Amino acid sequence: MEKKPLTLAEVRDLIFERWARDQSALTPDQRRLFEYLAKFTKVRDPKAARRAVEVLMSEFDLSEEDAIQLVNVLPRTPDELRPFLFRSYPLLDEKAYRGILEVLEGLEEGEAMVEAKAETEAGGAGEEGVQAQPEAAQAEGEEARESPEEGEDSE
Protein backbone atom coordinates (compact mmCIF):
# COMPACT_ATOMS: atom_id res chain seq x y z
CA MET A 1 0.00 0.00 0.00
CA GLU A 2 1.34 3.40 -0.96
CA LYS A 3 1.15 6.31 1.48
CA LYS A 4 0.67 9.81 0.15
CA PRO A 5 0.38 12.97 2.26
CA LEU A 6 -2.80 14.93 1.52
CA THR A 7 -3.90 18.48 2.10
CA LEU A 8 -6.94 19.11 4.28
CA ALA A 9 -8.81 20.12 1.10
CA GLU A 10 -8.10 16.71 -0.44
CA VAL A 11 -9.13 14.86 2.73
CA ARG A 12 -12.26 16.98 2.98
CA ASP A 13 -13.15 16.15 -0.61
CA LEU A 14 -12.75 12.41 0.02
CA ILE A 15 -14.61 12.44 3.33
CA PHE A 16 -17.49 14.64 2.20
CA GLU A 17 -17.92 12.57 -0.94
CA ARG A 18 -18.36 9.40 1.13
CA TRP A 19 -19.98 10.60 4.35
CA ALA A 20 -22.20 13.54 3.42
CA ARG A 21 -25.05 11.34 2.17
CA ASP A 22 -25.87 9.75 5.54
CA GLN A 23 -24.38 11.55 8.51
CA SER A 24 -26.61 9.70 10.96
CA ALA A 25 -24.61 6.50 10.35
CA LEU A 26 -21.30 8.12 11.34
CA THR A 27 -19.48 7.15 14.52
CA PRO A 28 -18.72 9.99 16.96
CA ASP A 29 -15.09 10.06 15.76
CA GLN A 30 -16.17 10.26 12.13
CA ARG A 31 -18.63 13.04 12.98
CA ARG A 32 -15.88 15.00 14.78
CA LEU A 33 -13.58 14.61 11.75
CA PHE A 34 -16.40 15.71 9.45
CA GLU A 35 -17.02 18.82 11.59
CA TYR A 36 -13.30 19.59 11.90
CA LEU A 37 -12.83 19.50 8.14
CA ALA A 38 -15.90 21.69 7.62
CA LYS A 39 -14.60 24.32 10.03
CA PHE A 40 -10.84 24.35 9.48
CA THR A 41 -10.20 23.60 5.82
CA LYS A 42 -9.11 26.96 4.45
CA VAL A 43 -8.79 25.96 0.79
CA ARG A 44 -12.00 24.61 -0.73
CA ASP A 45 -10.67 23.34 -4.07
CA PRO A 46 -8.55 20.17 -3.62
CA LYS A 47 -7.07 20.51 -7.13
CA ALA A 48 -5.94 24.08 -6.43
CA ALA A 49 -4.46 22.98 -3.09
CA ARG A 50 -2.50 20.19 -4.81
CA ARG A 51 -1.28 22.60 -7.53
CA ALA A 52 -0.09 25.01 -4.82
CA VAL A 53 1.81 22.16 -3.14
CA GLU A 54 3.46 21.30 -6.45
CA VAL A 55 4.39 24.94 -7.11
CA LEU A 56 5.91 25.28 -3.62
CA MET A 57 7.88 22.07 -4.10
CA SER A 58 9.20 22.94 -7.57
CA GLU A 59 9.89 26.65 -7.17
CA PHE A 60 11.11 26.75 -3.57
CA ASP A 61 12.47 23.22 -3.09
CA LEU A 62 10.16 22.51 -0.15
CA SER A 63 9.39 18.95 0.86
CA GLU A 64 5.87 17.74 0.13
CA GLU A 65 5.04 17.57 3.83
CA ASP A 66 6.20 21.16 4.42
CA ALA A 67 4.33 22.45 1.36
CA ILE A 68 1.15 20.68 2.52
CA GLN A 69 1.51 22.17 6.00
CA LEU A 70 1.75 25.67 4.50
CA VAL A 71 -1.30 25.12 2.28
CA ASN A 72 -3.28 23.84 5.26
CA VAL A 73 -2.36 26.74 7.54
CA LEU A 74 -2.09 29.56 4.93
CA PRO A 75 0.22 31.92 6.81
CA ARG A 76 -0.23 35.54 5.68
CA THR A 77 2.95 37.30 6.81
CA PRO A 78 6.66 36.43 6.87
CA ASP A 79 6.44 36.32 10.67
CA GLU A 80 3.71 33.67 10.47
CA LEU A 81 5.59 31.75 7.76
CA ARG A 82 9.03 31.75 9.37
CA PRO A 83 8.28 29.23 12.18
CA PHE A 84 7.29 26.62 9.60
CA LEU A 85 10.48 26.97 7.57
CA PHE A 86 13.39 28.36 9.61
CA ARG A 87 14.65 25.02 10.92
CA SER A 88 14.55 22.99 7.70
CA TYR A 89 15.25 25.85 5.27
CA PRO A 90 17.56 28.32 7.03
CA LEU A 91 18.92 29.72 3.76
CA LEU A 92 15.60 30.98 2.40
CA ASP A 93 15.75 34.74 1.96
CA GLU A 94 13.03 37.38 2.15
CA LYS A 95 12.45 37.09 -1.62
CA ALA A 96 11.64 33.38 -1.21
CA TYR A 97 9.34 34.15 1.72
CA ARG A 98 7.50 36.74 -0.39
CA GLY A 99 7.20 34.26 -3.27
CA ILE A 100 5.80 31.55 -1.00
CA LEU A 101 3.33 34.01 0.51
CA GLU A 102 2.24 35.06 -3.01
CA VAL A 103 1.45 31.45 -3.90
CA LEU A 104 -0.50 31.01 -0.65
CA GLU A 105 -2.25 34.35 -1.11
CA GLY A 106 -3.36 33.15 -4.53
CA LEU A 107 -5.23 30.30 -2.86
CA GLU A 108 -7.19 32.75 -0.73
CA GLU A 109 -7.94 34.98 -3.69
CA GLY A 110 -9.58 32.35 -5.85
CA GLU A 111 -6.52 30.32 -6.78
CA ALA A 112 -5.58 32.82 -9.53
CA MET A 113 -1.86 32.90 -8.71
CA VAL A 114 -1.59 29.13 -8.45
CA GLU A 115 -3.59 28.66 -11.66
CA ALA A 116 -1.28 31.03 -13.55
CA LYS A 117 1.90 29.38 -12.24
CA ALA A 118 0.57 25.88 -12.91
CA GLU A 119 -0.42 26.86 -16.45
CA THR A 120 3.02 28.30 -17.19
CA GLU A 121 4.70 25.17 -15.89
CA ALA A 122 2.31 22.81 -17.72
CA GLY A 123 2.37 24.76 -20.95
CA GLY A 124 -1.03 26.42 -20.59
CA ALA A 125 -3.15 23.36 -19.82
CA GLY A 126 -4.93 24.57 -16.68
CA GLU A 127 -7.97 22.95 -15.12
CA GLU A 128 -10.69 24.74 -13.26
CA GLY A 129 -12.90 22.83 -10.86
CA VAL A 130 -15.24 23.72 -8.09
CA GLN A 131 -16.17 20.88 -5.80
CA ALA A 132 -19.72 20.57 -4.55
CA GLN A 133 -20.10 20.51 -0.81
CA PRO A 134 -22.97 19.84 1.54
CA GLU A 135 -24.91 23.00 2.38
CA ALA A 136 -24.48 22.68 6.16
CA ALA A 137 -20.72 22.23 5.84
CA GLN A 138 -20.51 25.09 3.36
CA ALA A 139 -22.39 27.39 5.74
CA GLU A 140 -20.13 26.39 8.64
CA GLY A 141 -17.04 27.05 6.54
CA GLU A 142 -18.33 30.46 5.49
CA GLU A 143 -19.13 31.37 9.11
CA ALA A 144 -15.55 30.52 10.07
CA ARG A 145 -14.19 32.69 7.25
CA GLU A 146 -16.47 35.61 8.11
CA SER A 147 -15.44 35.73 11.75
CA PRO A 148 -13.40 38.84 12.60
CA GLU A 149 -9.64 38.60 12.29
CA GLU A 150 -7.42 39.23 15.27
CA GLY A 151 -7.10 42.95 15.82
CA GLU A 152 -10.30 43.83 13.92
CA ASP A 153 -13.41 45.23 15.54
CA SER A 154 -16.23 42.71 15.76
CA GLU A 155 -18.92 45.37 15.37
C-alpha positions in Angstrom: 0.0 0.0 0.0 1.3 3.4 -1.0 1.1 6.3 1.5 0.7 9.8 0.1 0.4 13.0 2.3 -2.8 14.9 1.5 -3.9 18.5 2.1 -6.9 19.1 4.3 -8.8 20.1 1.1 -8.1 16.7 -0.4 -9.1 14.9 2.7 -12.3 17.0 3.0 -13.2 16.2 -0.6 -12.8 12.4 0.0 -14.6 12.4 3.3 -17.5 14.6 2.2 -17.9 12.6 -0.9 -18.4 9.4 1.1 -20.0 10.6 4.4 -22.2 13.5 3.4 -25.0 11.3 2.2 -25.9 9.7 5.5 -24.4 11.6 8.5 -26.6 9.7 11.0 -24.6 6.5 10.3 -21.3 8.1 11.3 -19.5 7.2 14.5 -18.7 10.0 17.0 -15.1 10.1 15.8 -16.2 10.3 12.1 -18.6 13.0 13.0 -15.9 15.0 14.8 -13.6 14.6 11.8 -16.4 15.7 9.5 -17.0 18.8 11.6 -13.3 19.6 11.9 -12.8 19.5 8.1 -15.9 21.7 7.6 -14.6 24.3 10.0 -10.8 24.3 9.5 -10.2 23.6 5.8 -9.1 27.0 4.4 -8.8 26.0 0.8 -12.0 24.6 -0.7 -10.7 23.3 -4.1 -8.6 20.2 -3.6 -7.1 20.5 -7.1 -5.9 24.1 -6.4 -4.5 23.0 -3.1 -2.5 20.2 -4.8 -1.3 22.6 -7.5 -0.1 25.0 -4.8 1.8 22.2 -3.1 3.5 21.3 -6.4 4.4 24.9 -7.1 5.9 25.3 -3.6 7.9 22.1 -4.1 9.2 22.9 -7.6 9.9 26.7 -7.2 11.1 26.8 -3.6 12.5 23.2 -3.1 10.2 22.5 -0.1 9.4 18.9 0.9 5.9 17.7 0.1 5.0 17.6 3.8 6.2 21.2 4.4 4.3 22.4 1.4 1.2 20.7 2.5 1.5 22.2 6.0 1.7 25.7 4.5 -1.3 25.1 2.3 -3.3 23.8 5.3 -2.4 26.7 7.5 -2.1 29.6 4.9 0.2 31.9 6.8 -0.2 35.5 5.7 2.9 37.3 6.8 6.7 36.4 6.9 6.4 36.3 10.7 3.7 33.7 10.5 5.6 31.7 7.8 9.0 31.7 9.4 8.3 29.2 12.2 7.3 26.6 9.6 10.5 27.0 7.6 13.4 28.4 9.6 14.7 25.0 10.9 14.6 23.0 7.7 15.2 25.9 5.3 17.6 28.3 7.0 18.9 29.7 3.8 15.6 31.0 2.4 15.7 34.7 2.0 13.0 37.4 2.1 12.4 37.1 -1.6 11.6 33.4 -1.2 9.3 34.1 1.7 7.5 36.7 -0.4 7.2 34.3 -3.3 5.8 31.5 -1.0 3.3 34.0 0.5 2.2 35.1 -3.0 1.5 31.4 -3.9 -0.5 31.0 -0.7 -2.3 34.4 -1.1 -3.4 33.1 -4.5 -5.2 30.3 -2.9 -7.2 32.7 -0.7 -7.9 35.0 -3.7 -9.6 32.3 -5.8 -6.5 30.3 -6.8 -5.6 32.8 -9.5 -1.9 32.9 -8.7 -1.6 29.1 -8.5 -3.6 28.7 -11.7 -1.3 31.0 -13.6 1.9 29.4 -12.2 0.6 25.9 -12.9 -0.4 26.9 -16.5 3.0 28.3 -17.2 4.7 25.2 -15.9 2.3 22.8 -17.7 2.4 24.8 -21.0 -1.0 26.4 -20.6 -3.2 23.4 -19.8 -4.9 24.6 -16.7 -8.0 22.9 -15.1 -10.7 24.7 -13.3 -12.9 22.8 -10.9 -15.2 23.7 -8.1 -16.2 20.9 -5.8 -19.7 20.6 -4.6 -20.1 20.5 -0.8 -23.0 19.8 1.5 -24.9 23.0 2.4 -24.5 22.7 6.2 -20.7 22.2 5.8 -20.5 25.1 3.4 -22.4 27.4 5.7 -20.1 26.4 8.6 -17.0 27.0 6.5 -18.3 30.5 5.5 -19.1 31.4 9.1 -15.6 30.5 10.1 -14.2 32.7 7.3 -16.5 35.6 8.1 -15.4 35.7 11.8 -13.4 38.8 12.6 -9.6 38.6 12.3 -7.4 39.2 15.3 -7.1 43.0 15.8 -10.3 43.8 13.9 -13.4 45.2 15.5 -16.2 42.7 15.8 -18.9 45.4 15.4 
